Amino acid sequence: MNLTAVHHVALIASDYARSKHFYTEILGLTVLAEAYRAERDSYKLDLLVPGGVQLELFSFPSPPTRPTRPEACGLRHLAFKVDELDTAIAHLVQHGVECEPVRVDEYTGKRFTFFADPDGLPLELYEA
């Protein structure tokens, strides 16, 4: 096997319009494609993260909630690399997004913080 990169990460939103706004208008991700699938009563939004990874944002009627945050079995959190952590935090706060206190990674010495998407999915900003 020769894995070459992460292609995409898929997320399910409870409120499609709210999450679309969050990921495109607040985080600034680029829309690649958007489709409504009537047979599933579901939207699928393909978003480009700088660097080439894509996020797939899905909506489904009445999705179950995440069991716990962030230590549920499975994907723990999604981290985004930023050049300047303080500027990124100020942008989120300006848009009403709360961030946890900045921490320092004990192994790399890099600064990071956590925040959440509209459904409480743990997201991280990691300073390059």
PEVEN-V967708 format. One record per helix or strand of 2 or more residues. SS is the DSSP state (H for helix, E for strand). FROM is the first residue (numbers start at 1). TO is the last residue. Records with the same first field share a line. If there is no record, write none. Layout:
SS->FROM-TO + FROM-TO
//
This chain:
E->8-13 + 30-37 + 42-48 + 54-59 + 78-82 + 103-104 + 111-116 + 122-127
H->16-26 + 38-40 + 85-94
//
